[in-house]
Amino acid sequence: MALWLAAKGMPVHPLAPGAKTPAANCTRCREQHHAPSDCPCTAEGRWCHGFHAATTDADVIRDWWRQEPEFGVGVSCGPAGLVVIDVDTHPAPLPGRGRLLPGIPIDDRVDLTGLSSGYDTLALLAALRRRPDPARDSGTLRVRTPSGGLHIWYRAPLGSPAIRSSSGSGSRAALAWQVDVRATGGYIVAPGTRTAHGTYEALPGPRIPAPLPLWLNAELARTGHHPALPEPERAPAPPRARTGPTTAGDDAHRILSPLLDEVRDCAQAPSGTAFSEKLNRAAFTAGGLAAAGHITLPECTGLLTDAANAARPGQPRRNQLVIDSGLRAGSHRPIHPKGRS
């Protein structure tokens, strides 16, 4: 399953045998606190820091599971372009009506008899919006959890800002009570993974995620899962060096240049610059531009490698892992520069 998912552009990482949590860090990482982006372990072929070590590199994946065949499989949702609706069935007291669907008042005339889990609140949200219940969406990958919950896998919208993960009981961003969101900054357990409590089983239907429904994406934006967009700069455009028509290749370089500059700027500090995240973003974008035919893959690889090694010259293998993962994930989401700025 790990190799199959990686071949689909979904970076994977090991889960501890019999558990749904990431495999333990090495001794050095357990004893010395440091940011995952500054850890040298991934470059040395270790799986430290959970989903931060996720990769699509088949050789690395084979080596991990050769060392521990009982590993479960986790998927890093952000780099994989996934938004997973995680429906829980935890026994818990029913909260007040104002906390069932954040931001949506539930009229006292609505009968809540029998409401006890995320299945109910997600169905209630869908009914209020007059949309189909996602838990019954047979057009996408759905995975039953050992506890009786459900993971509903979707692909993030093309060109959408990164969607945040959240907990259904959280206050900063929440979709519904007992409904979590696994997206950027989180991971999901892959189907087929066995734990001490049971196996994550794919339900009959597709084995790949369908696009996130537009109404659900709107609900995620409403409930704070989309980052706030910065105010657009209104500075005058710089003079053009030439007056001929702009080609797709010009546009591709225009889109990539600021992302590569962000990677190079990480050279100014040895840590705390979100280097891996910036490199992954640049590689993902490059993969999409290459998939659409606006730039060649070798040119993308060269530009990314030069920028990464200029910023972090001591970790070329780790840099390449991030680049390869981002390019593969981006190749599933072609980007056409027309109209972008």
C-alpha positions in Angstrom: 0.0 0.0 0.0 2.8 2.4 0.9 4.4 2.1 -2.6 1.0 2.2 -4.3 0.2 5.5 -2.6 3.6 7.0 -3.3 3.2 6.1 -7.0 0.0 8.2 -6.9 2.0 11.2 -5.6 1.0 10.8 -2.0 4.0 11.0 0.4 3.9 8.3 3.1 5.6 7.7 6.4 5.6 4.8 8.9 3.2 4.4 11.8 4.2 2.4 14.9 3.3 -1.3 14.6 -0.2 -1.8 15.9 -0.9 1.9 16.4 -2.2 4.9 14.5 0.6 7.2 15.7 3.9 7.8 13.8 6.9 5.6 14.5 9.1 6.9 17.2 12.0 9.3 16.5 15.5 8.1 16.8 17.2 8.5 20.2 18.9 11.8 19.2 15.7 13.4 18.1 13.9 12.3 21.2 16.6 13.7 23.5 17.3 17.0 21.6 14.5 19.3 20.8 14.7 20.8 17.3 12.3 21.8 14.5 11.5 19.0 12.0 12.6 21.2 9.1 16.1 21.3 10.6 16.5 17.6 11.4 19.2 15.8 9.4 17.6 12.4 9.9 15.5 12.3 6.7 18.7 12.9 4.7 20.1 9.9 6.4 17.2 7.6 5.6 15.3 7.8 9.0 11.6 8.4 9.6 11.9 11.0 12.4 9.2 13.6 13.0 6.2 11.7 11.6 4.6 13.2 8.6 7.4 15.7 8.2 9.5 12.7 7.0 6.9 11.5 4.4 8.3 10.7 1.0 7.4 9.2 -2.4 10.9 7.9 -2.9 10.4 4.2 -3.5 13.9 3.2 -2.4 13.5 4.9 0.9 10.0 3.4 1.4 11.3 -0.1 0.7 14.1 0.4 3.2 11.8 1.6 5.9 9.4 -1.4 5.6 12.3 -3.8 5.2 13.5 -2.7 8.6 10.0 -3.1 10.2 7.4 -5.0 8.0 4.7 -4.4 10.7 4.7 -0.6 10.2 1.4 0.9 9.4 1.1 3.6 6.7 0.4 7.3 7.2 -0.1 9.8 4.4 1.0 13.4 4.8 -2.2 15.2 3.7 -0.8 18.6 2.7 1.9 17.5 0.2 -0.5 14.8 -1.1 -3.1 17.4 -1.9 -5.7 15.7 0.4 -8.6 17.0 2.5 -10.0 14.1 4.6 -13.2 14.5 6.6 -12.7 12.4 9.7 -16.0 11.4 11.3 -15.7 10.3 14.9 -18.0 8.3 17.2 -16.4 9.0 20.6 -18.7 8.6 23.5 -19.1 12.2 24.8 -21.8 14.4 26.3 -23.8 16.3 23.6 -22.6 20.0 23.6 -24.9 23.0 23.5 -26.7 23.7 20.2 -24.3 26.6 19.5 -21.3 24.2 19.4 -22.8 21.5 17.1 -22.1 23.4 13.9 -19.8 26.4 14.6 -21.3 29.6 13.2 -24.7 28.1 12.5 -27.4 28.5 15.1 -29.6 25.5 15.6 -33.2 26.5 16.1 -34.9 25.1 19.2 -37.6 23.6 17.0 -35.0 21.2 15.4 -35.3 17.8 17.1 -31.9 16.6 18.1 -33.1 13.3 19.6 -30.6 10.5 18.9 -27.8 12.9 17.8 -24.7 11.3 19.2 -21.7 11.4 16.8 -20.0 13.1 13.9 -22.2 11.1 11.5 -25.2 13.0 12.8 -23.6 16.5 12.8 -22.2 16.0 9.3 -25.6 14.8 8.1 -27.2 17.8 9.8 -24.8 20.2 8.1 -25.5 18.6 4.7 -29.3 18.8 5.3 -29.2 22.4 6.2 -27.2 23.2 3.0 -29.5 20.8 1.0 -26.5 18.8 -0.1 -25.8 15.1 -0.1 -24.4 13.6 3.1 -20.6 13.2 2.5 -20.6 10.0 4.7 -22.7 8.4 2.0 -20.6 9.7 -0.9 -19.9 6.5 -2.9 -18.0 8.5 -5.5 -14.8 8.9 -3.4 -12.5 6.8 -1.2 -14.1 6.1 2.2 -12.3 4.2 4.9 -14.0 2.7 8.0 -11.9 3.1 11.2 -11.6 0.4 13.9 -13.7 2.5 16.2 -16.6 2.7 13.8 -15.7 6.2 12.5 -15.2 7.1 8.8 -12.5 8.8 6.8 -13.8 10.5 3.7 -10.9 11.2 1.3 -11.1 14.2 -1.1 -8.6 16.0 -3.4 -8.0 19.6 -2.5 -9.2 22.1 -5.1 -6.7 23.0 -7.8 -5.1 26.4 -7.0 -6.8 26.6 -3.6 -4.8 28.0 -0.7 -3.6 25.3 1.8 -6.5 24.0 3.9 -5.8 23.7 7.6 -6.3 20.6 9.7 -8.7 20.9 12.7 -10.4 19.1 15.5 -14.2 19.0 15.7 -14.0 20.2 19.3 -11.4 23.0 18.5 -12.3 26.6 18.9 -10.0 28.1 16.2 -11.4 26.2 13.3 -13.9 23.5 13.4 -16.4 22.1 10.8 -18.7 20.2 13.2 -18.8 18.5 16.5 -17.0 15.1 16.3 -15.9 15.9 12.7 -12.2 16.5 12.3 -10.4 17.8 9.1 -7.1 16.2 8.1 -5.3 18.5 5.6 -2.1 20.7 5.7 -0.3 20.0 8.9 -1.7 16.6 9.5 -1.7 13.0 8.3 -4.2 10.2 7.7 -4.0 6.5 8.3 -4.0 4.6 5.0 -6.5 1.8 4.4 -5.2 -1.6 5.2 -3.3 -0.5 8.2 -3.8 -2.8 11.2 -3.8 -1.6 14.8 -4.5 -3.3 18.1 -8.1 -2.2 17.8 -8.7 -3.4 14.2 -8.0 -2.6 10.6 -8.7 0.5 8.6 -10.9 -0.9 5.8 -11.8 0.8 2.5 -15.5 0.6 1.7 -16.7 -0.6 -1.6 -16.2 2.0 -4.3 -13.3 4.1 -5.7 -9.8 3.6 -4.4 -8.7 7.2 -5.2 -10.1 10.5 -3.8 -12.6 12.5 -5.7 -12.4 16.3 -5.9 -13.6 18.1 -2.8 -17.3 19.2 -3.3 -17.6 22.9 -3.8 -20.1 23.3 -0.9 -17.8 21.6 1.5 -14.9 23.8 0.4 -17.1 26.8 1.1 -17.9 25.4 4.5 -14.2 25.0 5.2 -13.6 28.6 4.2 -16.5 29.8 6.4 -15.2 27.9 9.5 -11.6 29.2 9.3 -9.8 26.4 7.5 -8.6 28.6 4.7 -5.7 31.0 5.6 -6.5 34.7 5.3 -5.3 36.1 2.0 -2.9 39.0 2.2 -3.9 42.4 0.9 -2.8 42.6 -2.8 0.0 45.1 -3.5 -0.9 47.9 -5.7 2.6 49.0 -6.7 3.0 49.8 -10.4 4.2 47.0 -12.6 8.0 47.2 -13.4 8.9 48.1 -17.0 9.1 45.1 -19.3 12.5 44.3 -20.8 10.9 43.5 -24.1 7.6 44.2 -25.9 6.9 40.9 -27.6 4.0 38.7 -26.5 4.4 36.7 -23.3 4.9 33.0 -23.8 3.8 30.2 -21.4 7.5 29.7 -20.6 7.8 33.3 -19.5 4.8 32.9 -17.3 6.1 29.7 -15.8 9.3 31.4 -14.8 7.4 34.4 -13.5 5.4 32.1 -11.2 8.4 30.1 -10.1 10.8 32.9 -9.5 9.4 34.3 -6.2 9.0 30.8 -4.8 12.7 30.0 -5.6 13.7 33.3 -4.1 12.0 32.3 -0.9 14.0 29.1 -0.9 17.3 30.9 -1.5 16.5 33.4 1.2 16.6 30.6 3.8 20.4 30.7 3.5 20.3 33.8 5.7 19.5 31.6 8.8 20.5 28.0 9.6 17.0 27.2 11.1 13.6 28.6 11.7 12.9 29.6 8.1 10.4 26.8 7.1 12.9 25.8 4.5 11.3 22.4 3.7 7.8 23.9 3.4 9.0 26.6 1.0 11.0 24.1 -1.1 8.0 21.7 -1.2 5.7 24.6 -2.3 8.1 25.5 -5.1 8.5 21.9 -6.2 4.7 21.3 -6.2 4.2 24.4 -8.3 7.0 23.4 -10.7 5.5 19.9 -11.1 2.1 21.4 -12.0 3.7 23.7 -14.6 5.7 20.9 -16.1 2.6 18.6 -16.2 0.8 21.3 -18.2 3.7 21.5 -20.6 4.8 25.1 -19.8 8.3 24.1 -18.6 10.4 21.0 -18.8 10.8 18.7 -15.9 14.7 18.7 -16.1 14.6 22.5 -16.1 12.4 22.4 -13.0 14.7 19.9 -11.3 17.8 22.1 -12.0 16.2 25.3 -10.8 15.0 23.7 -7.6 18.2 21.9 -6.9 20.3 25.0 -7.4 18.1 27.0 -5.1 17.9 24.3 -2.4 21.6 23.6 -2.3 22.4 27.3 -2.2 20.3 27.6 1.0 21.1 24.3 2.6 24.4 23.0 1.0 25.0 20.4 3.7 22.0 18.2 3.0 21.7 17.5 -0.8 20.0 14.1 -0.4 17.3 15.6 1.9 16.9 18.5 -0.5 16.4 16.0 -3.4 13.8 14.0 -1.4 11.7 17.1 -0.9 12.0 18.1 -4.5 11.1 14.7 -5.8 8.1 14.5 -3.5 6.8 18.0 -4.5 7.3 17.4 -8.2 5.4 14.2 -8.1 2.5 15.6 -6.1 2.4 18.7 -8.4 2.4 16.6 -11.5 -1.1 15.4 -10.7 -2.4 19.0 -10.7 -1.4 20.7 -14.0 -1.1 24.5 -13.7 -1.9 26.8 -16.7 -0.3 30.2 -16.1 -2.8 32.1 -18.2 -4.4 34.8 -16.1 -2.2 34.2 -13.0 -0.1 36.9 -11.4 
